[in-house]
Amino acid sequence: MQLGVIADDYTGATDLAGMLVRAGLTAVQHLGVPPADGSADADAVVIALKSRSIPAPEAVEQSLAAARWLLEHGAPRLYFKYCSTFDSTDRGNIGPVAVALADLVGAASVLFAPSVPENGRTTRDAHLSVHGVPLAESPMRDHPINPMRESDLRVVLGNQVAEPVDAVTLTTVERGPAAIAAALAEAASSGARLLIADAETDAHLDALAQAVADAPLTTGAAGLSAALGRLVLARDAAASGFALPAGPAAVLSGSCSAATRRQVALHRATHPSYEIDVRRLAAGESVVDDAIAFVEARIDERPLVYSSSDPEVVAGIQEELGVDASAALVEQAFASIAARLADLGVRRIVVAGGETSGAVVNGLGVRALAIGPEVDPGVPWTTSLAEPRIGLLLKSGNFGGDDVFDRALDEAPEAAA
């Protein structure tokens, strides 16, 4: 193992793992902290948690458990992965988890690098932008769970932790790895070990990676991890032996992001689709049974089951049923649907949305994934390691082109193996 990764959600973990595979590493992703004999036989071992939006003490506890497992299984360095839009609240969980991990490994300084230039996430003067729009003015402003209404990540992080937060400016980054390392050391000596890194290009990320290559802990989105992968290993493509299982396919979408809504609309235009009615779920009606019957009758047509609605519709449901209750109902439904799809013989499932992906893999009982090639940046195919093998594309809501569902499903034959 060259890199041990703790990720705060499932799709973010596969996003990172896919970029590592593209960089030339082999990768295994565990869903939750694995047992003592869990596989560590890969260049990068990723432990995916569902810790982004849970209470901060629970997120810290789970992250420390994951870190200890990775260290016990030989990880020479740790990487804490969070979303490139820094999804969090004034309570955490990015800051508290990072501080706890830093204390665990004795890190003198900790770099925070959410930039992923190829996906339009860039940082200048510690302010995060999404496709050139300040984070606080982007669609993330109205995220249903973690609305982001502050673009200065020093403020976001400073609200979560007692420690001072500083920045590594773009001017320093452009002077190269030695200047970055010096800035990290100087900040640590002055008591500011938490630093937001500016980066607007992959070259900036490469410079940051060189500066922290030997650090016991680094944090960021998938972009910096890919730069670390290129630096640490730089080997031949690792996905050459990856194969998706053949068989029927389906799409499950719970994300309400603008990108996913476009993807759902395009897929619905040419494929059968079934919409999850959250109010019917709340009333105890047979929504899951109805969805399965719908899919079974159209199993060879790449059917879509979705709950992706416009923000106004989601807000109305949340006001009526409660944010947590409505989210739990949808996640439980998708978990049940995924398990029953597997029973029907569905062997490839495209999943849109981080929370939905967590529900699906839990419903399937999947504990570890082999990571394959990306369909789009940050959107790799994976397969479960246990039988029956199921191909899973776990897509973050904002990722992928409008036609990503069909392009992904075109990668394997429909006929049963």
JONOR-V7007 format. One record per backbone hydrogen bond with DSSP energy under -0.5 kcal/mol. CO is the residue of the C=O (numbers start at 1). NH is the residue of the N-H. E is the energy in kcal/mol with one decimal. If there is no record, write none. Layout:
CO,NH,E / CO,NH,E
This chain:
3,45,-2.2 / 4,79,-2.2 / 5,7,-0.5 / 5,47,-3.0 / 6,81,-3.1 / 7,49,-2.4 / 8,51,-0.9 / 8,52,-1.4 / 9,13,-1.5 / 10,14,-2.0 / 11,15,-2.5 / 12,16,-2.2 / 13,17,-2.9 / 14,18,-2.7 / 15,19,-1.7 / 16,20,-2.2 / 17,21,-2.4 / 18,22,-2.2 / 19,23,-1.8 / 20,24,-0.7 / 20,25,-2.5 / 21,24,-1.0 / 21,238,-0.9 / 26,44,-2.2 / 27,371,-1.2 / 28,30,-0.5 / 28,46,-2.9 / 29,369,-3.4 / 30,32,-0.9 / 30,48,-3.4 / 35,38,-2.3 / 40,42,-1.7 / 43,2,-3.6 / 43,3,-1.8 / 44,28,-2.0 / 44,46,-0.5 / 45,5,-2.8 / 46,30,-3.6 / 46,48,-0.7 / 47,7,-2.6 / 47,49,-0.5 / 48,32,-2.3 / 55,58,-0.7 / 55,59,-2.1 / 56,60,-2.6 / 57,61,-2.2 / 58,62,-2.6 / 59,63,-2.3 / 60,64,-2.6 / 61,65,-1.9 / 62,66,-2.2 / 63,67,-2.6 / 64,68,-2.7 / 65,69,-1.9 / 66,70,-2.3 / 67,71,-2.7 / 68,72,-2.6 / 69,73,-1.4 / 70,75,-2.6 / 71,74,-1.5 / 77,4,-2.3 / 78,218,-1.7 / 79,6,-2.8 / 79,81,-0.7 / 80,220,-2.2 / 81,8,-1.8 / 83,86,-2.1 / 89,92,-0.7 / 92,89,-3.4 / 93,97,-2.0 / 94,98,-2.4 / 95,99,-2.5 / 96,100,-2.1 / 97,101,-2.6 / 98,102,-2.6 / 99,103,-2.4 / 100,104,-1.9 / 101,105,-2.1 / 102,106,-1.1 / 102,107,-2.1 / 110,195,-2.5 / 111,113,-0.5 / 111,219,-1.7 / 112,197,-3.0 / 113,221,-1.8 / 116,119,-2.0 / 116,121,-1.9 / 117,120,-2.0 / 120,122,-0.7 / 120,131,-3.6 / 120,132,-0.5 / 121,116,-1.6 / 122,129,-2.9 / 123,199,-1.8 / 124,127,-2.1 / 126,128,-0.5 / 126,153,-2.7 / 127,124,-2.0 / 128,135,-2.8 / 129,122,-1.8 / 129,131,-0.5 / 130,133,-1.6 / 133,130,-3.2 / 134,137,-2.4 / 134,138,-0.8 / 135,138,-1.2 / 138,141,-2.3 / 139,142,-1.7 / 140,143,-1.6 / 140,148,-2.4 / 147,149,-0.7 / 151,128,-2.4 / 151,153,-0.8 / 152,155,-0.9 / 152,156,-1.8 / 153,157,-2.7 / 154,158,-2.1 / 155,159,-1.7 / 157,160,-1.4 / 157,161,-1.1 / 164,194,-0.8 / 166,196,-2.5 / 167,169,-0.6 / 168,198,-2.4 / 169,173,-2.4 / 170,174,-2.6 / 171,175,-0.6 / 172,175,-1.0 / 173,176,-1.5 / 176,180,-2.0 / 177,181,-2.9 / 178,182,-2.2 / 179,183,-2.2 / 180,184,-2.4 / 181,185,-2.3 / 182,186,-2.6 / 183,187,-2.4 / 184,188,-2.3 / 185,189,-2.2 / 186,190,-1.1 / 187,192,-2.6 / 188,191,-1.4 / 191,193,-0.8 / 193,110,-4.1 / 193,195,-0.6 / 194,166,-2.7 / 195,112,-2.7 / 196,168,-3.1 / 199,123,-2.3 / 201,205,-1.6 / 202,206,-2.5 / 203,207,-1.9 / 204,208,-2.2 / 205,209,-2.7 / 206,210,-2.1 / 207,211,-1.6 / 208,212,-1.5 / 209,213,-0.5 / 210,213,-0.5 / 212,215,-1.7 / 216,78,-2.4 / 218,80,-2.4 / 219,113,-1.2 / 220,82,-1.6 / 221,225,-0.9 / 222,226,-2.1 / 223,227,-1.7 / 224,228,-2.5 / 225,229,-2.4 / 226,230,-2.5 / 227,231,-1.9 / 228,232,-3.4 / 229,233,-2.2 / 229,234,-1.4 / 239,242,-1.9 / 246,417,-0.7 / 248,347,-2.4 / 248,348,-1.2 / 250,350,-2.3 / 251,305,-2.6 / 252,352,-2.4 / 253,307,-2.6 / 253,308,-0.6 / 257,261,-2.4 / 258,262,-1.8 / 259,263,-2.0 / 260,264,-3.1 / 261,265,-2.3 / 262,266,-2.3 / 263,267,-2.2 / 264,268,-2.8 / 265,269,-1.1 / 267,270,-1.4 / 267,271,-1.2 / 272,304,-2.3 / 274,306,-2.4 / 276,278,-0.8 / 277,281,-1.9 / 278,282,-2.5 / 279,283,-1.5 / 280,285,-2.4 / 281,284,-1.7 / 285,287,-1.9 / 286,290,-2.3 / 287,291,-2.5 / 288,292,-2.4 / 289,293,-2.4 / 290,294,-2.2 / 291,295,-2.4 / 292,296,-3.0 / 293,297,-1.7 / 294,298,-0.5 / 295,298,-1.5 / 296,299,-0.9 / 298,301,-2.2 / 299,249,-0.5 / 303,251,-2.4 / 304,274,-2.6 / 305,253,-2.4 / 306,276,-3.3 / 307,309,-0.7 / 310,313,-0.6 / 310,314,-2.3 / 311,315,-2.7 / 312,316,-1.9 / 313,317,-2.2 / 314,318,-2.7 / 315,319,-2.3 / 316,320,-1.8 / 317,321,-3.1 / 318,322,-2.2 / 322,326,-2.3 / 323,327,-2.1 / 324,328,-2.5 / 325,329,-2.1 / 326,330,-1.9 / 327,331,-2.5 / 328,332,-2.6 / 329,333,-1.9 / 330,334,-2.4 / 331,335,-2.3 / 332,336,-2.1 / 333,337,-2.6 / 334,338,-2.6 / 335,339,-1.9 / 336,340,-2.0 / 337,341,-2.3 / 338,342,-2.1 / 339,343,-1.5 / 340,344,-1.4 / 341,345,-0.5 / 341,346,-2.3 / 342,345,-1.2 / 347,391,-3.1 / 348,250,-1.9 / 349,351,-0.5 / 349,393,-2.2 / 350,252,-3.1 / 351,353,-0.5 / 351,395,-3.4 / 352,254,-2.5 / 352,255,-1.2 / 353,357,-2.4 / 354,358,-2.1 / 355,359,-2.2 / 356,360,-2.6 / 357,361,-2.5 / 358,362,-1.9 / 359,363,-2.5 / 360,364,-2.1 / 361,365,-0.8 / 361,366,-2.1 / 367,31,-2.7 / 368,385,-1.6 / 369,29,-2.7 / 370,383,-2.0 / 373,381,-2.3 / 376,379,-2.7 / 379,375,-3.2 / 379,376,-0.9 / 380,394,-0.5 / 381,372,-3.0 / 382,392,-2.5 / 383,370,-2.9 / 390,384,-2.0 / 391,349,-2.8 / 392,382,-1.4 / 392,394,-0.7 / 393,351,-3.4 / 393,395,-0.9 / 394,396,-0.5 / 395,353,-3.5 / 396,399,-1.7 / 401,404,-1.9 / 403,407,-2.1 / 404,408,-2.2 / 405,409,-2.0 / 406,410,-1.5 / 408,411,-1.4 / 409,412,-0.9 / 413,247,-1.4
